[in-house]
Amino acid sequence: MQKEILAELKALREAVAILAGTQEMKPEKQLSPAVLNKVAKEFKKLDRKNKEWIQEHDLYGIFRGTNYGVGKYLREELKFTQWLMKGKSYYYNRKAIMDLVKELKSRKVNLARYIELKNQQAKFEAWVKTAAAQNKMVAYQLPDDMYEVETWRAPRPSERLIIAELERLKTEFEEMKMGEYIDIYKSFAVHKIDYMFAKFRDETYRQRCKKWIENYNYAKRALAELKNENDFTI
């Protein structure tokens, strides 16, 4: 498909070059109306085919809120296959993109927000792994007196204690109307995108929302560790 489109683009450029110079030719060498009509039809045909493909920057207007990298996300994370490359530019099949838009709409998914959510979760998981790695014993030359110094893991809290904390957080969430600034997706909370107006928000309230998100995600993670599941909701 890519080779076909490139070949037709080349043919179109050649036809335009001929048309551009045809008025300078002698009458007997100018293109006939039949040839011009054929070129016009081919141009319309190619124009329709070109509209079947959209460029990378067009995706930003289709998936509102996304920016540079959304095409790569579609290709690598969502396994979008209806694309081709010309030089360093990517082109995407318009119909396939529109089908994707409908599918996301039916699932009530904002792609920009979904990408933000996955990025936040990845950062959180990376932080958890880093914190865990820092607590691991590393290999060193051990002193001679390092024997018989043992301990055991501290008792885990009961689920009721963590659930009570989540209930407290839920009450605070509702009383402080934090839903205006925080999104909760199953078992993970994320601050709403508010870059342009962040400086005009009450700083104390913003910090309280930030702390609430940290406490909520921490409690959800602790409960998941106890229950060995990630979809518990309150």
Protein Blocks (a to p, Z undefined) as FASTA:
>chain_A
ZZmmmmmmmmmmmmmmmmmmmmmpcfklpccfklmmmmmmmmmmmmmmmmmpccfklmmm
mmghiaehjlmmmmmmnopabbcdehjaccddfklmmmmmmmmmmnopafklmmmmmmmm
mmmmmmmmmmmmmmpccdddddfklghiacdddddddfklmmmmmmmmmmmmmmnopmmm
pccehjaccdddfkkmmmmpcfklmmmmmmmmmmmmmmmmmmmmmnopakbcZZ
